């Protein structure tokens, strides 16, 4: 009986590959106050555009169901749909966090322009689709770096290689 172990192979180191960009237009913030989940806010998604690996228009009807944590950080939980030019649908879900100094987060809440280097806004992105040519998107992990503007959120999603 051999006690030799098989050679250990190095695990692949993930990389990032730019995949698509999203510009989601936002409606007025709805402050639900403090609920059992925490300070709940809902921000409607009223439209926008996806460009890059796939092209699609963001449909109205989605939202960001936020929870403002006691430390001021905002837990992001978005769900929305986009439609391709040929009528196919892509369901987009993001989860993440936006954090920064209280005065920076307050400025963003007021719709003021803030340098993205002043706050942290990162997302995980999941996609679902029944479009055969886009099915490969469901087999990938995406992460994103985002920017909050007065009436929109913009982010670049990267495929983890």
C-alpha positions as CSV (number, residue, x, y, z in Angstrom):
1,X,0.0,0.0,0.0
2,X,1.5,3.3,-1.1
3,X,1.4,6.3,1.1
4,X,2.4,8.7,-1.7
5,X,-0.1,11.5,-2.2
6,X,-0.9,12.6,-5.7
7,X,0.8,15.8,-6.8
8,X,-1.1,18.9,-5.6
9,X,-2.0,21.2,-8.5
10,X,-2.3,24.9,-8.0
11,X,-5.9,26.2,-8.0
12,X,-6.7,28.6,-10.8
13,X,-6.5,32.2,-9.8
14,X,-9.7,34.0,-10.9
15,X,-9.5,37.0,-13.1
16,X,-11.9,39.7,-14.2
17,X,-13.1,40.2,-17.8
18,X,-15.4,43.3,-18.6
19,X,-18.7,41.8,-19.7
20,X,-21.5,44.4,-19.8
21,X,-22.5,47.9,-18.6
22,X,-25.8,48.8,-17.0
23,X,-27.4,52.2,-16.7
24,X,-30.6,51.9,-14.6
25,X,-32.9,54.9,-14.3
26,X,-34.4,55.3,-10.9
27,X,-37.7,56.6,-9.6
28,X,-38.3,58.4,-6.3
29,X,-37.1,56.6,-3.1
30,X,-39.8,55.2,-1.0
31,X,-38.8,55.2,2.7
32,X,-40.7,52.5,4.5
33,X,-39.2,53.3,7.9
34,X,-37.9,50.8,10.4
35,X,-39.3,47.3,9.9
36,X,-38.4,43.9,11.4
37,X,-35.7,43.7,8.8
38,X,-34.3,47.1,9.6
39,X,-34.6,50.5,8.0
40,X,-36.3,49.6,4.7
41,X,-36.2,51.7,1.5
42,X,-37.5,50.8,-1.9
43,X,-36.1,52.5,-5.0
44,X,-38.1,51.8,-8.2
45,X,-36.3,51.0,-11.4
46,X,-38.1,52.8,-14.2
47,X,-35.9,52.0,-17.3
48,X,-32.4,52.0,-18.6
49,X,-30.1,50.1,-20.9
50,X,-27.7,47.2,-20.9
51,X,-24.8,47.1,-23.4
52,X,-21.8,44.8,-24.0
53,X,-22.1,41.0,-24.1
54,X,-25.8,41.5,-24.7
55,X,-27.9,44.6,-25.6
56,X,-31.3,45.2,-23.9
57,X,-33.6,47.8,-22.6
58,X,-34.4,47.7,-18.9
59,X,-38.1,47.5,-18.3
60,X,-40.0,49.6,-15.7
61,X,-41.3,47.6,-12.7
62,X,-38.2,46.4,-11.0
63,X,-36.7,47.9,-7.8
64,X,-33.9,48.0,-5.3
65,X,-35.2,46.7,-1.9
66,X,-32.6,48.3,0.4
67,X,-31.9,47.9,4.1
68,X,-30.0,50.6,5.8
69,X,-27.9,49.0,8.5
70,X,-27.2,50.6,11.9
71,X,-23.6,51.3,10.7
72,X,-25.1,53.4,7.8
73,X,-24.1,50.9,5.1
74,X,-26.8,50.1,2.6
75,X,-27.6,46.5,1.6
76,X,-28.5,46.4,-2.0
77,X,-31.1,43.8,-3.4
78,X,-32.3,44.6,-6.9
79,X,-34.5,42.6,-9.2
80,X,-35.5,43.8,-12.7
81,X,-36.0,42.7,-16.3
82,X,-34.5,43.7,-19.6
83,X,-35.8,43.0,-23.1
84,X,-33.5,42.4,-26.1
85,X,-34.3,43.8,-29.6
86,X,-35.7,40.4,-30.7
87,X,-38.1,40.3,-27.7
88,X,-36.1,38.0,-25.4
89,X,-36.0,38.7,-21.7
90,X,-33.1,38.7,-19.2
91,X,-33.9,38.8,-15.5
92,X,-31.2,40.6,-13.6
93,X,-30.6,40.4,-9.8
94,X,-27.9,42.2,-7.9
95,X,-26.9,42.0,-4.3
96,X,-24.2,44.0,-2.6
97,X,-23.3,47.0,-0.4
98,X,-22.9,50.7,-0.6
99,X,-20.9,52.3,2.3
100,X,-18.9,55.3,3.1
101,X,-18.6,58.2,5.6
102,X,-22.1,59.4,6.8
103,X,-21.7,62.8,5.0
104,X,-20.9,61.1,1.7
105,X,-23.9,58.7,2.0
106,X,-26.1,61.7,2.9
107,X,-24.9,63.6,-0.2
108,X,-25.7,60.7,-2.4
109,X,-29.2,60.5,-0.8
110,X,-29.7,64.2,-1.7
111,X,-28.8,63.4,-5.3
112,X,-25.5,65.3,-5.2
113,X,-22.6,64.4,-7.4
114,X,-20.0,62.4,-5.3
115,X,-16.6,61.1,-6.6
116,X,-16.9,57.3,-6.7
117,X,-13.6,57.0,-4.9
118,X,-15.3,58.5,-1.8
119,X,-17.6,55.5,-1.2
120,X,-17.7,51.7,-1.7
121,X,-20.4,50.3,-4.0
122,X,-19.9,46.7,-5.2
123,X,-22.3,44.1,-6.4
124,X,-22.7,40.5,-7.3
125,X,-24.8,40.0,-10.4
126,X,-26.9,37.0,-11.4
127,X,-28.7,36.6,-14.8
128,X,-31.5,34.3,-15.9
129,X,-32.8,34.0,-19.5
130,X,-34.6,31.6,-21.8
131,X,-32.9,33.1,-24.8
132,X,-30.7,30.2,-26.2
133,X,-28.0,32.5,-27.5
134,X,-27.6,34.1,-24.0
135,X,-27.8,30.9,-22.0
136,X,-24.0,30.9,-21.4
137,X,-24.6,34.0,-19.2
138,X,-26.4,31.7,-16.6
139,X,-23.2,29.7,-16.3
140,X,-21.0,32.6,-15.2
141,X,-20.3,34.6,-12.0
142,X,-20.4,38.3,-12.4
143,X,-19.2,41.1,-10.0
144,X,-19.6,44.8,-10.5
145,X,-18.4,48.2,-9.5
146,X,-21.2,50.7,-9.3
147,X,-21.8,54.5,-9.2
148,X,-24.9,56.1,-7.7
149,X,-26.0,59.3,-9.4
150,X,-29.0,61.6,-8.7
151,X,-31.5,59.6,-10.9
152,X,-29.6,56.5,-11.9
153,X,-27.1,53.8,-11.0
154,X,-24.4,52.8,-13.4
155,X,-22.2,49.7,-13.2
156,X,-19.8,47.7,-15.1
157,X,-20.2,43.9,-14.6
158,X,-17.1,41.7,-14.9
159,X,-17.2,38.0,-15.6
160,X,-15.1,36.1,-13.1
161,X,-12.8,33.9,-15.2
